[in-house]
Amino acid sequence: MLVLPSELTFRQAQACLRMLIQGLPSQTGPAVMVDAASLQRFDSSALAVLLEFRRESLALGKLFVIRGLSSSLSNLATLYGVSELLTPA
């Protein structure tokens, strides 16, 4: 399981995406699980990171699943029309 930081805004987005992509080879199962439980401060960049990482995961033939998605982030995804792309565990 890959874990998101407590803060993910525009400032941390590129570094967080790199960290997630670097961790992708360690995910040996059929799904990539991202733990968002510790994510407390974020902006729309968090959605961009998650969606790009989802694309990377799917390109490798892996399912993409998020655990601990807060209602605030879920609401933001709904507002942007991408909630169906972020599958909760």
N, C-alpha and C positions, 0 to 999 in steps of 0.2 A: 504494500500500500504506500502511495506517495502522499505526503502531507503538505497542505498549503500553510503558508506563514500566517501570523495573526493579522498582518497588514498587507494588503495587496492593492496598491493604487498605481497610477501611471508611473510613478517613480520606481516602483519595484517590479513592474510588469515584465520587462525584458529578462531580468535576472531570474525571476520566478519561472518563466517559460523555459529558459535554458536549463534550470535545475530539474524541471519535470521531464524534459526531453532526455536529459542525461540519465535519469532514473528509469526511463522506459525499458531498456534492455534487461533490467533486473526483474521485470514483471513477467514471470514465466507462464502464468496461467492464461486461460482464454480471455480474461477480462483485465482491464487496468482499473484499479480502484484508487480514487483520489479522496482523501479525507479533508473535508472543508470545515470540520467542527471548530478548529481554533481560529478560523478567519472571522475577525471582528470588525476591522476597519477596511473598507474597500470602496472602489468606485467602479464605473463601467469597464475599466481596464481588466478587472477580475473576470468579467464575462469574456472579454476578448482572449485572455490567456486560456481560460477553460475551453473555449470553442476551438482555438488553434491546437491545443493539446489533444482535444477530441479528434480533430482531423488527423493528427500525427498517429494517434492510436489506431484509428480505423484503417489508415493506410497500411499498417502492419497486420491487419486482420484481427485486431483485438476489440472487444467490446469496451465501452467507456462508461464507467459508473462512478457516481459521486456519493459519498457518505457524509452525513452531517451538514447538509446544505441548509443554511439558515433561512427563515421565512423572508428576511429582508433581501437576501440575494435571490431567492426564488421569485419574489415579487418584482425585482429588477429585471430578471430574465423574462418574466411574463410581459412586463412593460415594453421590452425590446422585441418581443415576439419570438424568443428562442428557448422558451422553457421546455418544449418537447425534445430539445437536443441535449438537455442535461438530465440524464436518467438518475433518479435517486436510488440508493441501495435499499 
